[in-house]
Amino acid sequence: MTTNTAVSATKGEYFMTVGALYVAIGEQWCREAGASAALVKRHMPGLPVTLYADRHWSSDSIDDVRVMQAGGNPLLSKTLWMAEAPYDRTLFLDTDITLCESIDELLTLCDRFDLAVPHAPYRLANMGLAAPLPDFLSAGVPDCFPGMNTGLLVYDRSPRVSAFFKTWCEYHKQHCSITPQAPSQPSFRSALYRSDLRFAIIPEEYHCRFVYPFKVSGRVRVFHGRHPDMNLVVRRINHCPLPRVGVGYLVESDARAIPNGGIVSLVEDSFQDGTPGSRGIVGD
């Protein structure tokens, strides 16, 4: 099931399909995709949702399930399947995304850009891998070009984007031939650097990778990660709109075990006289 959404005048006077896409391999991840999609439906009820999965699956929050042939590396399957998105404009979401409100404005980024993606929570050229990257990935890509997180992407269907996905898939396949179960983000970084895409960076308020240290200002709309009490995590991090940093909530941890939720405000909770106060801890 798809819906037609008018493209802005900058893209021409025609209609296009716009929707959200999940990729899931395994029953646990299909179930997780359904739970995430339920929040998409709550906050963006007009947006159709498609799931690419390795099995037949049914969920009230997913409009279309397409059974795909999975390979040995689920992350490589994700890369390959993302390139076959069924929409003209795609909001790709990992299954562990928690949406707190509508993010329609992210879809408008592709009125001016080919693709929108958030930074990865670390800046290392090797994306945190224990083994060095193969030369074909790292050669010529400066350390100052950051890694990206592929858990949330917005992209249009176009020849340039298709060429980028082809390169990304090729790099990832080669990487997997050297490093079994290789993640997708190092090859994404190299392919993006060598592409001619116009890309926008999605800020942390629209993609808070809260299991790592983070910094946000204002309300966080999208949380990326797993935690046994997501309501607590959301409440802790969105306690106030002021600039704040967090230590990161590991998957195994409970936010209650971290003093004051691990959220530090960079300014006083209120400074009615216009003068910043001392730094303070923000908790419940």
Secondary structure per residue as TSV (DSSP state, phi and psi in degrees):
chain	resnum	aa	ss	phi	psi
A	1	M	-	360.0	128.0
A	2	T	-	-132.2	161.9
A	3	T	-	-125.7	151.0
A	4	N	E	-92.6	132.1
A	5	T	E	-125.7	132.5
A	6	A	E	-69.9	135.5
A	7	V	-	-82.7	147.7
A	8	S	-	-65.7	166.0
A	9	A	G	-61.5	-25.2
A	10	T	G	-67.3	-20.2
A	11	K	G	-101.0	-2.2
A	12	G	-	104.1	162.4
A	13	E	S	-92.5	85.0
A	14	Y	-	-154.2	173.7
A	15	F	E	-107.6	151.5
A	16	M	E	-140.7	159.1
A	17	T	E	-91.7	138.4
A	18	V	E	-131.2	134.3
A	19	G	E	-165.5	172.3
A	20	A	E	-99.3	145.8
A	21	L	E	-128.9	132.6
A	22	Y	E	-118.1	152.1
A	23	V	E	-124.0	128.7
A	24	A	E	-141.9	134.7
A	25	I	-	-127.3	113.0
A	26	G	S	107.5	148.8
A	27	E	H	-61.3	-40.0
A	28	Q	H	-59.4	-41.3
A	29	W	H	-78.4	-30.2
A	30	C	H	-64.2	-42.9
A	31	R	H	-63.6	-41.3
A	32	E	H	-65.3	-38.6
A	33	A	H	-61.2	-40.6
A	34	G	H	-62.6	-40.3
A	35	A	H	-67.0	-40.7
A	36	S	H	-65.9	-42.9
A	37	A	H	-64.3	-29.6
A	38	A	H	-61.3	-35.3
A	39	L	H	-72.9	-34.7
A	40	V	H	-60.9	-45.6
A	41	K	H	-64.5	-33.9
A	42	R	H	-68.1	-42.0
A	43	H	H	-96.9	-21.4
A	44	M	-	-134.5	65.4
A	45	P	T	-61.8	-23.1
A	46	G	T	-86.2	-1.6
A	47	L	-	-91.5	120.4
A	48	P	-	-71.0	151.7
A	49	V	E	-126.7	130.0
A	50	T	E	-117.3	140.2
A	51	L	E	-117.4	124.3
A	52	Y	E	-95.2	120.6
A	53	A	E	-137.7	166.0
A	54	D	S	-91.1	10.6
A	55	R	S	-157.4	164.1
A	56	H	-	-70.0	136.9
A	57	W	-	-149.6	145.9
A	58	S	-	-127.8	134.4
A	59	S	-	-152.5	137.6
A	60	D	T	-63.2	-23.4
A	61	S	T	-93.3	-2.2
A	62	I	-	-116.4	125.9
A	63	D	S	-81.2	-32.6
A	64	D	E	-144.7	125.6
A	65	V	E	-115.3	125.5
A	66	R	E	-117.6	122.8
A	67	V	E	-82.0	125.4
A	68	M	-	-117.5	161.0
A	69	Q	-	-90.9	110.5
A	70	A	-	-83.1	147.9
A	71	G	-	-97.7	-162.7
A	72	G	S	-76.9	-23.0
A	73	N	-	-114.4	110.4
A	74	P	H	-58.3	-33.4
A	75	L	H	-69.2	-35.0
A	76	L	H	-69.4	-39.5
A	77	S	H	-60.1	-40.2
A	78	K	H	-58.3	-46.5
A	79	T	H	-59.6	-46.7
A	80	L	H	-65.7	-40.3
A	81	W	H	-74.5	-33.6
A	82	M	H	-59.5	-32.3
A	83	A	T	-69.7	-14.3
A	84	E	T	-108.8	31.9
A	85	A	-	-56.7	141.2
A	86	P	S	-84.4	-1.8
A	87	Y	S	-108.8	158.1
A	88	D	S	-70.5	-33.2
A	89	R	E	-132.6	124.4
A	90	T	E	-117.7	134.0
A	91	L	E	-103.3	103.8
A	92	F	E	-90.8	134.2
A	93	L	E	-132.1	132.7
A	94	D	-	-66.3	159.0
A	95	T	T	-69.6	-18.5
A	96	D	T	-98.3	29.6
A	97	I	E	-89.1	133.9
A	98	T	E	-115.0	115.8
A	99	L	E	-95.6	128.5
A	100	C	-	-102.7	-17.9
A	101	E	S	-164.3	175.7
A	102	S	-	-62.8	143.6
A	103	I	-	-125.3	38.7
A	104	D	H	-53.3	-34.5
A	105	E	H	-63.3	-25.9
A	106	L	H	-62.9	-36.3
A	107	L	H	-64.9	-27.2
A	108	T	H	-74.8	-14.2
A	109	L	G	-60.0	-32.0
A	110	C	G	-77.6	1.6
A	111	D	G	-68.7	-26.0
A	112	R	T	-119.3	-17.6
A	113	F	-	-127.7	159.4
A	114	D	S	-78.0	-31.0
A	115	L	E	-156.1	147.0
A	116	A	E	-128.6	137.4
A	117	V	E	-153.6	146.2
A	118	P	E	-87.1	158.6
A	119	H	B	-65.7	152.1
A	120	A	-	-73.3	157.0
A	121	P	S	-75.0	1.0
A	122	Y	-	-133.6	159.4
A	123	R	-	-110.1	4.1
A	124	L	-	-63.7	139.5
A	125	A	T	-62.9	-32.2
A	126	N	T	-88.5	8.4
A	127	M	T	57.1	32.2
A	128	G	T	81.6	6.0
A	129	L	-	-72.9	144.4
A	130	A	S	-70.5	-37.1
A	131	A	S	-96.5	146.9
A	132	P	-	-61.5	151.8
A	133	L	-	-71.4	150.8
A	134	P	-	-59.2	150.2
A	135	D	H	-57.1	-36.0
A	136	F	H	-66.1	-19.9
A	137	L	H	-88.8	-44.8
A	138	S	H	-89.3	-25.0
A	139	A	T	-62.7	128.4
A	140	G	T	83.7	-6.4
A	141	V	-	-100.4	112.0
A	142	P	-	-67.0	150.1
A	143	D	T	-59.2	-26.3
A	144	C	T	-76.1	-8.5
A	145	F	S	-86.1	112.9
A	146	P	-	-75.1	161.5
A	147	G	-	-76.4	155.7
A	148	M	B	-116.8	154.8
A	149	N	-	-100.8	124.7
A	150	T	T	-94.8	18.5
A	151	G	T	-81.4	-11.8
A	152	L	E	-147.8	117.3
A	153	L	E	-135.8	147.3
A	154	V	E	-123.2	128.0
A	155	Y	E	-154.2	151.6
A	156	D	E	-96.0	156.4
A	157	R	-	-84.6	117.2
A	158	S	S	-159.7	163.3
A	159	P	H	-58.7	-39.4
A	160	R	H	-67.2	-42.4
A	161	V	H	-67.3	-39.7
A	162	S	H	-61.6	-40.1
A	163	A	H	-64.8	-39.4
A	164	F	H	-62.8	-47.3
A	165	F	H	-62.0	-36.6
A	166	K	H	-62.2	-44.6
A	167	T	H	-64.9	-44.7
A	168	W	H	-58.5	-46.0
A	169	C	H	-61.9	-41.5
A	170	E	H	-64.1	-46.0
A	171	Y	H	-61.2	-43.0
A	172	H	H	-66.6	-40.4
A	173	K	H	-60.6	-44.7
A	174	Q	H	-64.4	-39.6
A	175	H	H	-63.6	-41.8
A	176	C	H	-65.6	-28.3
A	177	S	H	-70.5	-19.8
A	178	I	H	-102.0	-42.8
A	179	T	S	-120.6	97.2
A	180	P	T	-55.4	143.5
A	181	Q	T	61.1	31.6
A	182	A	-	-62.8	137.0
A	183	P	-	-70.2	166.7
A	184	S	S	-89.6	-18.2
A	185	Q	H	-73.5	-35.1
A	186	P	H	-60.9	-42.0
A	187	S	H	-70.0	-33.5
A	188	F	H	-61.5	-45.6
A	189	R	H	-58.5	-47.6
A	190	S	H	-66.4	-42.1
A	191	A	H	-65.2	-39.1
A	192	L	H	-66.8	-42.0
A	193	Y	H	-61.2	-37.1
A	194	R	T	-89.8	0.6
A	195	S	S	-89.7	173.1
A	196	D	-	-109.0	23.4
A	197	L	-	-72.3	145.1
A	198	R	-	-90.3	117.8
A	199	F	E	-127.7	148.0
A	200	A	E	-108.7	150.6
A	201	I	E	-97.1	126.9
A	202	I	E	-84.8	125.4
A	203	P	-	-74.2	167.1
A	204	E	G	-66.0	-22.6
A	205	E	G	-67.0	-18.7
A	206	Y	G	-108.5	4.8
A	207	H	-	-166.6	80.1
A	208	C	B	-91.3	105.6
A	209	R	-	-84.9	75.8
A	210	F	T	-71.0	-11.5
A	211	V	T	-75.6	-9.5
A	212	Y	S	-114.4	163.0
A	213	P	-	-55.3	141.5
A	214	F	E	-144.2	164.5
A	215	K	E	-138.3	132.1
A	216	V	E	-140.7	161.2
A	217	S	-	-144.2	126.2
A	218	G	S	87.2	-173.5
A	219	R	-	-76.3	132.2
A	220	V	-	-84.0	126.9
A	221	R	-	-98.0	-26.7
A	222	V	E	-132.3	126.9
A	223	F	E	-112.4	137.1
A	224	H	E	-123.1	111.5
A	225	G	S	149.8	176.4
A	226	R	-	-118.2	143.5
A	227	H	-	-159.2	144.1
A	228	P	T	-64.7	-18.3
A	229	D	T	-135.9	79.5
A	230	M	H	-65.5	-32.4
A	231	N	H	-60.4	-39.1
A	232	L	H	-65.8	-44.2
A	233	V	H	-59.7	-47.0
A	234	V	H	-61.7	-43.3
A	235	R	H	-65.1	-42.0
A	236	R	H	-62.1	-50.3
A	237	I	H	-72.7	-33.7
A	238	N	T	-95.8	23.9
A	239	H	S	-61.5	-36.3
A	240	C	-	-145.6	160.5
A	241	P	S	-90.4	0.3
A	242	L	S	-75.0	160.7
A	243	P	-	-57.1	134.2
A	244	R	E	-153.6	157.5
A	245	V	E	-124.6	156.5
A	246	G	E	-133.6	151.5
A	247	V	-	-77.3	-17.5
A	248	G	-	97.3	135.9
A	249	Y	-	-105.9	108.4
A	250	L	-	-65.9	152.3
A	251	V	T	-55.2	-39.8
A	252	E	T	-80.3	-12.3
A	253	S	-	-89.7	166.2
A	254	D	-	-116.8	129.4
A	255	A	G	-57.2	-25.0
A	256	R	G	-65.8	-24.4
A	257	A	G	-81.0	-9.5
A	258	I	S	-98.9	123.8
A	259	P	G	-52.3	128.2
A	260	N	G	55.8	25.4
A	261	G	G	73.8	3.0
A	262	G	G	72.9	14.9
A	263	I	E	-104.2	123.0
A	264	V	E	-113.5	122.8
A	265	S	E	-78.2	137.9
A	266	L	S	-83.5	-12.0
A	267	V	S	-137.8	166.8
A	268	E	-	-62.0	148.7
A	269	D	S	-55.3	-34.4
A	270	S	-	-148.6	142.8
A	271	F	-	-141.6	79.3
A	272	Q	T	-63.6	-25.0
A	273	D	T	-85.4	2.9
A	274	G	S	86.5	0.3
A	275	T	-	-104.2	122.3
A	276	P	-	-57.3	139.9
A	277	G	-	-96.6	-165.2
A	278	S	-	-74.9	160.8
A	279	R	-	-68.3	145.3
A	280	G	E	-139.4	163.5
A	281	I	E	-93.9	135.4
A	282	V	-	-107.0	122.4
A	283	G	-	-127.9	-152.9
A	284	D	-	-69.6	360.0
